[in-house]
Amino acid sequence: MTVTLSVCLTCRRGSASEGELRPGAALYAALEATGAPQGVVIRGVECLSACDNGCSIALSAPGRWAYVYGHMDPDLHVADILTGAAAYANAPDGVVPWRERPVIFRKQSLARIPPLEPAE
């Protein structure tokens, strides 16, 4: 089953002016350049409605808990995001044990959303 790592492209993180590359787009580019872990697809999305918490990302897959994380830094957090995405991909229900999550996933979680449909 494929896991989706959604990255808000419109996130400004409070610093981007009109015409500048937004930090959310920079985060997406850095993640794409590094490459997704096995079983993970990275996609850019227009808005995750976490504007006060940008840059923001979401992890989701059918039949699994979904998570939204904020305060991601395109210069600091790429490796941790990909490590967390790989752990999520390996968790059958999407719930990675708390101590096995990267620190940014433990401290910067904005939402945990139950599966929309049962696992197959």
Secondary structure, 3 states (H helix, E strand, C coil): CCEEEEEECCCCCCCCCCCCCCHHHHHHHHHHHHCCCCCEEEEEECCCCCHHHCCCEEEECCCCCEEEECCCCCCCCHHHHHHHHHHHHHCCCCCCCHHHCCHHHHHCEEEEECCCCCCC
